[in-house]
Each structure stands twice: as structure tokens, then as C-alpha cells.
Amino acid sequence: MSNVFLDTVGLIAVWDDTDQWHAAAHAVYGILLAQGRGLVTTSLVLYECGNAAARRPYRSDVNELRKFLVREQLLVDPTQAEIEDAWAAYDQGDAGGAGIVDHLSFRVMRRLGLTEALTNDRHFQAAGFTTLF
């Protein structure tokens, strides 16, 4: 089975039981874990999660996930070429005006051959990826 990209929107929804997408995200996350799917993300996504979780009860979950991803070699950073390409796409307003972290995520996903993301962020759909909730 192919790996799945973890996006900020999906991770926050999984952790935050007050998030409007919590039930859907939590259900999909459970299925992915049960299937043994590899869960991949970038340090930039985790930085976004860390900022969002700074004063939330699930704050420690962000670092626990980071430690797990590092240990399993599933935490991926964009290359310099991907960074430059992402900034160019950002300037052009590609993928419905996605933010820079999303553009970097798209580049990493393409490099790794990933097609699915744990998110419902429409920017991933605009970039041609499948969102899982």
C-alpha cells in the first residue's frame, strides 16, 4: 500500500476533538493506521501544527508524532529545487492560491509519488491530489 501525506488540516482535526472535521479525520486516521499505511509529512507541516497546538491539550502529540516520524524515516524535507519551485508556484497563485507550506507539500508529494493526503484542504484537490475526508 502507498504512503499517505499528513497535512496540517488533517492532523489538527485528528487531535482536536472540538474541530469541525474531527470525526471524519479521526475515522480516516484510524483506518490508515489499521491498514499499516506509511504516514509521511514535512517538518514544515509539523511547525504549523506546533504553532497551532502551542496552547492546546494536544501540544505534546505534535512532538511525539515528530519523534515517531524521525525514527521511522518518514519525516521528509523539501530540496532546495523544490523550495524554489514552490515559491514560483506561490507567486503565480497556483492551486487556488495555496500557501507556501502547501506548495512545498505538493512538491514533496510528487517527488515521493504520493497521491493521497490526510486533509480536506481544497488546495490539495486543486493541485491534483486526493483528499481523504
C-alpha positions in Angstrom: 0.0 0.0 0.0 1.1 3.5 -0.8 2.1 6.1 1.8 -0.2 9.0 2.7 0.8 12.6 3.3 -0.2 14.2 6.6 -1.3 17.8 6.2 -1.8 20.3 9.0 -5.5 20.5 8.5 -5.8 16.7 8.9 -3.5 16.4 11.9 -5.2 19.2 13.8 -8.6 17.7 13.1 -7.4 14.3 14.4 -6.0 15.8 17.6 -8.6 18.5 18.4 -11.9 17.0 19.4 -13.6 20.4 19.0 -12.5 20.7 15.3 -15.4 20.6 12.9 -13.7 17.9 10.9 -12.6 15.8 14.0 -14.9 12.8 13.5 -14.2 12.4 9.8 -10.4 12.9 10.2 -10.2 10.6 13.2 -12.1 7.9 11.5 -9.8 8.0 8.4 -6.7 8.2 10.5 -7.8 5.1 12.3 -8.3 3.3 9.0 -4.9 4.3 7.8 -3.2 3.0 10.9 -5.2 -0.3 10.8 -4.1 -0.7 7.2 -0.5 -0.1 8.2 -0.1 2.7 5.7 3.0 4.8 5.9 2.3 8.3 7.1 4.6 10.9 5.7 4.9 14.7 6.2 7.5 17.5 6.3 9.0 19.4 9.2 7.2 22.5 7.8 3.8 20.9 8.4 4.9 19.9 11.9 6.0 23.5 12.5 2.5 24.7 11.5 0.9 22.1 13.8 3.3 23.1 16.7 2.2 26.7 16.4 -1.5 25.8 16.3 -1.1 23.4 19.2 1.1 25.6 21.4 -1.7 26.3 23.9 -3.8 23.3 23.4 -4.0 20.0 25.3 -2.7 18.0 22.4 0.6 20.1 22.3 2.8 17.1 23.2 1.2 15.0 20.5 2.9 17.1 17.8 6.4 16.3 19.2 5.5 12.7 19.8 4.5 12.4 16.1 7.7 14.1 15.1 9.8 11.7 17.1 8.0 8.7 15.6 8.4 10.1 12.0 12.1 10.7 12.5 12.6 7.2 13.9 10.7 5.7 11.0 12.4 7.9 8.4 9.0 9.3 7.4 9.8 13.0 8.0 10.8 14.5 4.7 12.2 17.9 3.9 11.9 19.6 0.6 15.0 20.0 -1.5 16.3 23.4 -2.5 15.0 23.0 -6.0 11.5 22.1 -4.6 11.7 25.2 -2.4 12.4 27.5 -5.4 9.8 25.8 -7.5 7.2 26.1 -4.7 7.9 29.9 -4.3 7.4 30.3 -8.1 4.1 28.5 -7.9 3.2 30.6 -4.8 3.9 33.8 -6.7 1.7 32.6 -9.6 -1.2 31.8 -7.3 -1.2 28.1 -8.4 -3.5 25.6 -6.8 -6.2 28.1 -6.0 -3.8 30.4 -4.2 -2.4 27.8 -1.8 0.1 28.9 0.9 3.8 28.3 0.6 3.8 25.3 3.0 1.1 23.6 0.8 3.1 24.3 -2.3 6.1 22.7 -0.6 4.0 19.7 0.4 2.8 19.3 -3.2 6.5 19.2 -4.4 7.4 16.6 -1.8 4.4 14.5 -2.6 5.2 14.5 -6.3 8.8 13.5 -5.6 7.7 10.6 -3.4 4.9 9.6 -5.8 2.2 10.2 -3.2 -1.4 10.8 -4.4 -3.4 11.0 -1.1 -3.4 13.4 1.8 -5.0 13.3 5.2 -6.8 16.6 4.7 -9.9 18.2 3.2 -7.9 21.3 2.1 -9.2 22.2 -1.3 -5.8 23.3 -2.4 -4.6 19.7 -2.4 -7.5 18.9 -4.7 -6.7 21.9 -6.9 -3.1 20.5 -7.2 -4.4 17.2 -8.3 -4.2 15.1 -5.1 -6.9 13.0 -3.4 -8.1 14.3 0.0 -9.2 11.6 2.4 -12.0 13.4 4.2 
